[in-house]
Amino acid sequence: MDQHKIFISSYRKAVKPLVKQAKINAPKGVTRILEKSIGTVEIPQRMSILVGPKLSGRYKGWYAHFTEEGTKERIKRRQSKRKGAKIRGNMAGASTGKVTATHWFQNAFNATRDEVDSIAEKVWYEEIDKYIMKLNKKLK
């Protein structure tokens, strides 16, 4: 349990520059929903954390992969899969648009990779030293 606390706390401290840079790089809408949803999520079974847009609860970062990777040109079908059903009017075959890829998260990761690695190593050793000092106080 203590090992888990040491790793998770050091990882959270280490990825703060990545989270900050990702929030800066994220596409800004009127409500800034994507920017607000970026953070860390702990995965206890693997003793790791995920950095990126949160999807559950009050966070609404579900569309982040569209802005990161982009989409192809989408066109409304002329006919539904259901037999006899048709799209009526002048919208049949109309384009619904294309989302261009911005690669905002990949750029943030590349910009902060070395910084995160150095902070992780430094903080990890500090957390272990703090834990050893705590154990020494208990033994005395």
Stockholm file with secondary structure:
# STOCKHOLM 1.0

chainA/1-140         MDQHKIFISSYRKAVKPLVKQAKINAPKGVTRILEKSIGTVEIPQRMSILVGPKLSGRYKGWYAHFTEEGTKERIKRRQSKRKGAKIRGNMAGASTGKVTATHWFQNAFNATRDEVDSIAEKVWYEEIDKYIMKLNKKLK
#=GR chainA/1-140 SS CHHHHHHHHHHHHHTHHHHHHHHHHSCCCSSCHHHHHEEEEEEGGGTEEEEEECCSTTCCCTTHHHHHHCCCCEECCSBCSSTTCBCCSTTTTCEEECCCCCCHHHHHHHHHHHHHHHHHHHHHHHHHHHHHHHHHHHHC
#=GC SS_cons         CHHHHHHHHHHHHHTHHHHHHHHHHSCCCSSCHHHHHEEEEEEGGGTEEEEEECCSTTCCCTTHHHHHHCCCCEECCSBCSSTTCBCCSTTTTCEEECCCCCCHHHHHHHHHHHHHHHHHHHHHHHHHHHHHHHHHHHHC
//
